[in-house]
């Protein structure tokens, strides 16, 4: 489930549609959480889908650390890539704003952390654009993401969290917030591709 202060808007002819903030979403806010309406699809099922359904899974689903395809039921599937993403996935099944996201600004992910199956040329336009986003980017970037997430997680209790009731890992989050455990690394989301990385 995506943060309630968001909507889908047309971004431009190259990118198409994206998700933008309708109000300020502060750094440290949960921006997305896996919920009971999201579809969790075993990869063995995908070849039995119609070609049209397979294309939708390939376009809109991401692959989690267990190799499952996650297809979001809401407009979370329209969140675009950026090499300077506004949101990052924690070691749990939710994402956080790693900086303030202003009204009208896109919520973006780094697709390098979503177990993409093929490399793609990037059109994010960021000054830090990597030009090509690759399936193994998470292996190279997770340590940097973890530093950013640790800083962000420290703000968890100081900002509104409308998605808190959706979290399925509330006890683990409390343990981190109260110092009983550490925030897991974003590398926990990595799933090795079935074929060689391109």
N, C-alpha and C positions, 0 to 999 in steps of 0.2 A: 504494500500500500504506500502510495506516494504522499508526501506532506500535503495537508489540505490547502495550503496557501500557494497553489500552483495551478497552471492551466496550459493546454496545448495551444501554440501559436505558430503561424507560418514564419520561418526565420529568413530564408532567402531561397532562390531557385537551385542553388548548389546543394545546400543542406536539407532543404525541405522544411518539415515541421520539427518543433522541439518543445521542451517543457520550460516554462518561465515562472518566476516567482511573481505572485500577485501582491504580496506584502514582503517586508523584510524578513528573511529567514536567517537568524543569527548563527554565527559560527558556533558549533557544538550541538546544533539541533539535529535530531534524526530526520533525514530527508526521505528515506525509504526503508521499509521493513517487509520481509517475507511474511505473508499472511495466509490464512486458510483458503482464500479464493485464488491465489496464484497456483498455476498448474505446474506440477513436478512430473516431468516426463522421463521415463526410463529410456536411455538411448537405443535400446534394443527394439523399442516400439516404433521409432521414427521411420525406418524403412517400410513399415506396413502402412503408413499414412499415404493419402493421395499425393500426387506431385504438388498440388497447390498447397496442401497442408504442410508438406515438408518444406516448401519455400518459405512459408510463414514462420515455422520454427527456426529455420536458418537465419531469417532476417530479424526476428523479434526476441528470440529466447537467448539467454546466456547459459553458460555451462558452469555449474558449481564445482567445488573441490572434490565432490564424489562422482563427477562425470554426468550428473543429471542435467537435463535441459529444464530451465526455469522460465516459464512464460508468464509474464505479469498480466493480470486481468485488467488493470487500469491503465492510465496514460503513462505509467513508468516506462513502458516499452518504447516511448518516443524520446527518452533522454538521450541526447547526443554525446558523442565523444569530444573530449578536448585534452590536449597534452598538458594543459593547466586546469585540470578539472576542479569544479567547485565542490564536488562531493567525492568521498572515497568510502570504500567498503571496509568496515572493521573486520576483525577476525571472527565476528559473529554474522548472523544473517540480517544485517542492516547497514545502512550507509549514513554518514554524517556530513553536514556542511563543514568544510575545512576552513572556510572564511565566510564573512557576511555575504549573503546573496541579496542584492538589491532588487526592489520591485522592477519588473521588466527584464531582468537578467536571466539567462539560461541556467538551469541546473544541468551540469554536465558530469559525466563519468570519464575515467580513463579506461577505454576498452581493453587496454593491455592487461588489465586485471580481471577480465571477464572470460578468459579461456577461449578467445577467438580461434577459429579453426584455420584461418588463412590470414596472411599479412594483407594490409590494405594501405593505399596511399592516403595520407591524412589531408583534410581540407579545413582543419580547425581554425587556422589563421592566428594561432598564438605565437608570440615572439619566441616561445620555447618549443615550438612544434618539432617533433621528431621526424617529420616527413613521411615515415613509414611506421605503422603500428604493427607489431609482431606478436605471435602467440607466446613467445618467451619473455616479453617485456616485464611481466610480473617478477620473474627471477632476477632481473636487473634493477627493478625500481622498488620492490617491496620494502627494502630497508629505509629508503627515503620516505615512502608513504607512511611507514610505521612511526617515524619521528613526527611527522605532521599529525597523525592520528593521536599519538600520545598527548601532544599539546592540545589538540581539539577536545579530547575526552575529558581533560581537566575542567572544561567549561560545562560539562553535561548537566550538572545540578543548578547552574546559574541562568539557564535559558529555558523558555517554554518548550515542553516536549509533548506535542499533541499525539504523537505516535506511540508514546510509552505503553498504552494499553494493548497495542498490537504485538509488542515484542514477546517472543516465545522464550527469550533467554534472560528474563528479568533478574533471576537469582544470580546468574553469572555476572551480569552488569553490576549489580549491587556489590558483589564480591570484589570487583575491580575498583569501584568507586570508594569502597571502605578499606582498601589496601590488603585484602585477604588473598588476592591473586593478581596476576598481570594481564593486561590486555593482550589477547593472542595476536600474532603477526598476521598481516594481510596475506602472507605466503600460504596460509592454511587454505586459501581459496584456489590454489593452483591445482590443475589437473593436467597431467601430461597428455599431449595429443596422441591419437591413435597412429597418425602418420608423421613422417618427418616434418619438422618446422620449415616453412617456406618464407 
